[in-house]
Amino acid sequence: MNINTESIFIKAYALFSLYKWLLLPAIPALILIIFIFSLLSAPQTRPASTVTSTTPPPTQSQAQQVAPTGKELPNTTGLQAQTISEGNEEDDPTTIRGFQKEETQSDGTHVYFYTSGNPNRPNLKIVSPDGSQTLFSRTLASPSFPLSSVSVYEDAYGKPDQIIQGTSFYGRVASIHIYATIGLAIIANDQTGTVYEEQLFPAMSAQDYRDRFGNQN
């Protein structure tokens, strides 16, 4: 069957001309329907999914762990400005202020003595035979180098690993607070909270500290 397209077009035009006042108001509604249909038929874009990481947060460094933010930290003295746990000696120990003398021990270690607040107990520094690492340092409290109180140390570092009552130099009134795992010890009067001296050394066990440096107390 042949379809006369021209005849269909003519009839459609005639129908539109006859009823255009009825059809014109329907055109905006038709456009709106087409617009809505296009939105519904458009492909939906899903937001990227959020993946919760199972990786644990970075571990704080030892210094951050033992010195929490906002805590008052103990004072640092001149001898303690030297890094003793990383094996780096940038300065000649004989050039440190207050240097008195140097002694070489039978094991090859070098002991450097410095003036302190007590002429009977000088500050000292023990260095490895090759001079690459400080093995032990002792600094006494003095007007030039005041040390913090026991409570400040405990607030910053917590309770010590071990406390030894009495020392050969200070007597029974003093006690040694050993923070061996972070390489620190203080000698203090527990009744007054006064710290007489501070000692630094590479981190070790409390027993190793007593075996190696107990004779210094």
Contacts in CASP RR format, 6 or more apart in sequence:
PFRMAT RR
TARGET T0000
AUTHOR 0000-0000-0000
METHOD contacts of the structure
MODEL  1
MNINTESIFIKAYALFSLYKWLLLPAIPALILIIFIFSLLSAPQTRPAST
VTSTTPPPTQSQAQQVAPTGKELPNTTGLQAQTISEGNEEDDPTTIRGFQ
KEETQSDGTHVYFYTSGNPNRPNLKIVSPDGSQTLFSRTLASPSFPLSSV
SVYEDAYGKPDQIIQGTSFYGRVASIHIYATIGLAIIANDQTGTVYEEQL
FPAMSAQDYRDRFGNQN
16 23 0 8 1.000
62 182 0 8 1.000
66 156 0 8 1.000
66 157 0 8 1.000
66 158 0 8 1.000
66 182 0 8 1.000
67 73 0 8 1.000
67 156 0 8 1.000
67 157 0 8 1.000
68 156 0 8 1.000
71 155 0 8 1.000
71 156 0 8 1.000
72 148 0 8 1.000
72 152 0 8 1.000
72 155 0 8 1.000
72 156 0 8 1.000
73 148 0 8 1.000
73 152 0 8 1.000
73 156 0 8 1.000
74 147 0 8 1.000
74 148 0 8 1.000
74 152 0 8 1.000
74 153 0 8 1.000
74 156 0 8 1.000
74 198 0 8 1.000
75 145 0 8 1.000
75 146 0 8 1.000
75 147 0 8 1.000
75 148 0 8 1.000
77 139 0 8 1.000
77 145 0 8 1.000
77 147 0 8 1.000
77 198 0 8 1.000
78 96 0 8 1.000
78 97 0 8 1.000
78 139 0 8 1.000
78 145 0 8 1.000
79 96 0 8 1.000
79 114 0 8 1.000
79 123 0 8 1.000
79 125 0 8 1.000
79 137 0 8 1.000
79 138 0 8 1.000
79 139 0 8 1.000
80 137 0 8 1.000
80 139 0 8 1.000
80 198 0 8 1.000
80 200 0 8 1.000
82 89 0 8 1.000
82 90 0 8 1.000
82 91 0 8 1.000
82 125 0 8 1.000
82 134 0 8 1.000
82 137 0 8 1.000
83 134 0 8 1.000
84 133 0 8 1.000
84 134 0 8 1.000
84 135 0 8 1.000
84 136 0 8 1.000
84 137 0 8 1.000
84 200 0 8 1.000
84 201 0 8 1.000
84 202 0 8 1.000
85 183 0 8 1.000
85 202 0 8 1.000
85 203 0 8 1.000
87 132 0 8 1.000
87 133 0 8 1.000
87 134 0 8 1.000
88 132 0 8 1.000
88 133 0 8 1.000
89 127 0 8 1.000
89 131 0 8 1.000
89 132 0 8 1.000
89 133 0 8 1.000
89 134 0 8 1.000
93 99 0 8 1.000
93 102 0 8 1.000
93 110 0 8 1.000
93 112 0 8 1.000
93 125 0 8 1.000
93 127 0 8 1.000
94 102 0 8 1.000
94 112 0 8 1.000
96 112 0 8 1.000
96 114 0 8 1.000
96 125 0 8 1.000
97 114 0 8 1.000
98 114 0 8 1.000
98 115 0 8 1.000
99 112 0 8 1.000
99 113 0 8 1.000
99 114 0 8 1.000
100 113 0 8 1.000
100 114 0 8 1.000
100 115 0 8 1.000
100 122 0 8 1.000
101 112 0 8 1.000
101 113 0 8 1.000
102 110 0 8 1.000
102 111 0 8 1.000
102 112 0 8 1.000
102 113 0 8 1.000
103 110 0 8 1.000
103 111 0 8 1.000
103 113 0 8 1.000
104 110 0 8 1.000
104 111 0 8 1.000
105 111 0 8 1.000
107 129 0 8 1.000
108 129 0 8 1.000
109 126 0 8 1.000
109 127 0 8 1.000
109 128 0 8 1.000
109 129 0 8 1.000
109 135 0 8 1.000
110 126 0 8 1.000
110 127 0 8 1.000
110 128 0 8 1.000
110 129 0 8 1.000
110 131 0 8 1.000
111 124 0 8 1.000
111 125 0 8 1.000
111 126 0 8 1.000
111 127 0 8 1.000
112 124 0 8 1.000
112 125 0 8 1.000
112 126 0 8 1.000
112 127 0 8 1.000
113 122 0 8 1.000
113 123 0 8 1.000
113 124 0 8 1.000
114 122 0 8 1.000
114 123 0 8 1.000
114 124 0 8 1.000
114 125 0 8 1.000
115 122 0 8 1.000
115 123 0 8 1.000
116 122 0 8 1.000
116 123 0 8 1.000
116 139 0 8 1.000
116 140 0 8 1.000
116 142 0 8 1.000
117 140 0 8 1.000
117 141 0 8 1.000
117 142 0 8 1.000
117 143 0 8 1.000
117 144 0 8 1.000
118 140 0 8 1.000
118 142 0 8 1.000
121 140 0 8 1.000
121 169 0 8 1.000
121 197 0 8 1.000
123 137 0 8 1.000
123 138 0 8 1.000
123 139 0 8 1.000
123 140 0 8 1.000
124 136 0 8 1.000
124 137 0 8 1.000
124 138 0 8 1.000
124 216 0 8 1.000
125 134 0 8 1.000
125 136 0 8 1.000
125 137 0 8 1.000
125 138 0 8 1.000
126 134 0 8 1.000
126 135 0 8 1.000
126 136 0 8 1.000
126 137 0 8 1.000
127 133 0 8 1.000
127 134 0 8 1.000
127 135 0 8 1.000
128 134 0 8 1.000
128 135 0 8 1.000
133 202 0 8 1.000
134 200 0 8 1.000
135 201 0 8 1.000
135 202 0 8 1.000
136 199 0 8 1.000
136 200 0 8 1.000
136 201 0 8 1.000
136 212 0 8 1.000
136 213 0 8 1.000
136 216 0 8 1.000
137 199 0 8 1.000
137 200 0 8 1.000
137 201 0 8 1.000
138 197 0 8 1.000
138 198 0 8 1.000
138 199 0 8 1.000
138 216 0 8 1.000
139 145 0 8 1.000
139 147 0 8 1.000
139 197 0 8 1.000
139 198 0 8 1.000
139 199 0 8 1.000
140 196 0 8 1.000
140 197 0 8 1.000
141 147 0 8 1.000
141 194 0 8 1.000
141 195 0 8 1.000
141 196 0 8 1.000
141 197 0 8 1.000
141 198 0 8 1.000
147 186 0 8 1.000
147 195 0 8 1.000
147 196 0 8 1.000
147 197 0 8 1.000
147 198 0 8 1.000
148 195 0 8 1.000
149 193 0 8 1.000
149 194 0 8 1.000
149 195 0 8 1.000
150 177 0 8 1.000
150 186 0 8 1.000
150 188 0 8 1.000
150 190 0 8 1.000
150 193 0 8 1.000
150 194 0 8 1.000
150 195 0 8 1.000
151 193 0 8 1.000
153 177 0 8 1.000
153 179 0 8 1.000
153 186 0 8 1.000
153 195 0 8 1.000
154 160 0 8 1.000
157 179 0 8 1.000
157 182 0 8 1.000
157 184 0 8 1.000
160 177 0 8 1.000
160 178 0 8 1.000
160 179 0 8 1.000
161 178 0 8 1.000
161 179 0 8 1.000
161 180 0 8 1.000
161 181 0 8 1.000
161 206 0 8 1.000
162 178 0 8 1.000
162 180 0 8 1.000
162 206 0 8 1.000
163 175 0 8 1.000
163 176 0 8 1.000
163 177 0 8 1.000
163 178 0 8 1.000
164 175 0 8 1.000
164 176 0 8 1.000
164 178 0 8 1.000
164 210 0 8 1.000
164 217 0 8 1.000
165 172 0 8 1.000
165 175 0 8 1.000
166 172 0 8 1.000
166 173 0 8 1.000
166 174 0 8 1.000
166 175 0 8 1.000
166 176 0 8 1.000
167 174 0 8 1.000
167 175 0 8 1.000
167 176 0 8 1.000
167 187 0 8 1.000
167 217 0 8 1.000
168 217 0 8 1.000
169 217 0 8 1.000
170 187 0 8 1.000
170 196 0 8 1.000
173 189 0 8 1.000
173 191 0 8 1.000
174 187 0 8 1.000
174 188 0 8 1.000
174 189 0 8 1.000
174 196 0 8 1.000
175 187 0 8 1.000
175 188 0 8 1.000
175 189 0 8 1.000
175 190 0 8 1.000
176 185 0 8 1.000
176 186 0 8 1.000
176 187 0 8 1.000
176 217 0 8 1.000
177 185 0 8 1.000
177 186 0 8 1.000
177 187 0 8 1.000
177 188 0 8 1.000
178 185 0 8 1.000
178 206 0 8 1.000
178 209 0 8 1.000
178 210 0 8 1.000
179 185 0 8 1.000
180 203 0 8 1.000
180 204 0 8 1.000
180 205 0 8 1.000
180 206 0 8 1.000
180 208 0 8 1.000
180 209 0 8 1.000
181 203 0 8 1.000
181 204 0 8 1.000
181 205 0 8 1.000
182 203 0 8 1.000
183 200 0 8 1.000
183 201 0 8 1.000
183 202 0 8 1.000
183 203 0 8 1.000
183 204 0 8 1.000
183 209 0 8 1.000
184 198 0 8 1.000
184 199 0 8 1.000
184 200 0 8 1.000
184 201 0 8 1.000
185 198 0 8 1.000
185 199 0 8 1.000
185 201 0 8 1.000
185 209 0 8 1.000
185 213 0 8 1.000
186 195 0 8 1.000
186 196 0 8 1.000
186 197 0 8 1.000
186 198 0 8 1.000
186 199 0 8 1.000
187 195 0 8 1.000
187 196 0 8 1.000
187 197 0 8 1.000
187 199 0 8 1.000
187 217 0 8 1.000
188 194 0 8 1.000
188 195 0 8 1.000
188 196 0 8 1.000
189 196 0 8 1.000
199 213 0 8 1.000
199 216 0 8 1.000
201 209 0 8 1.000
201 212 0 8 1.000
201 213 0 8 1.000
204 212 0 8 1.000
END
